[in-house]
Amino acid sequence: MPPKAYRCTYVAAQVAVKKKYGLWVTSAEKAAMIKVLSTCSKQALPTGGNPTNAPARFHAN
């Protein structure tokens, strides 16, 4: 994980890439994303890319 000051941006970028390419995430990865993003009140996410309300192609294994 990157330094705390960059984590929100880093995880949001991960969500964007996974959403764009229809990539899967593990349950552990999804939980980590949710944990980090829950602390990011001002971080923009791609439309539909929030792992707590994931589109059909953004599955957790």
N, C-alpha and C positions, 0 to 999 in steps of 0.2 A: 504494500500500500504506500502511496506517495505521502509526503509530509501533510500534516493536517490542513494547512492552508490551501492545499490544492486538491484535496479529496473530493469535494463536491463536483468540481469541474471534471476530474478524472472519471468518476463514476457516471456522471451524466454523459460523457463522451462514450463510455462503454455501452450504455443503454442505447445511444444513438446508432452506434455501429451495429450492435446486435439486432436492433430493429430494422435498420436499412437492409441488412443482408439476411434477415430471417434466421438468425443464429439461435441456438438453444443455450440455456444456462442451467447449471446444476441447482439443486435446492439450496446448497450452502452458498453458492454465488448469489442467488436471488436474495437470500436472507441478509448477506453482507451488504448488498446494494440498498436494500430497504433500510438497514441500520444506518448507513452513511447518509442516504438521502433524507432520512427523517430529521437530520440535523442541519439541512440545507434550505432554509426558508426562502432564500432569494435565488436559488439555482434554477434556471430554466431547463426543462426537459423537452425532448422531442414529443410531438403530439402522440398520445397513446403509448408512449414509451415508459411510463412509470411502472416499475415492476409490481406495484401493488394493484394495478389495474391494467394488466398486460394484454396486448392484442393477441389473437390466436397464434401468431407465429412466434411469439415470445414466451416459450414454455420453459418450465423448470423440470428437470429430470429427477 
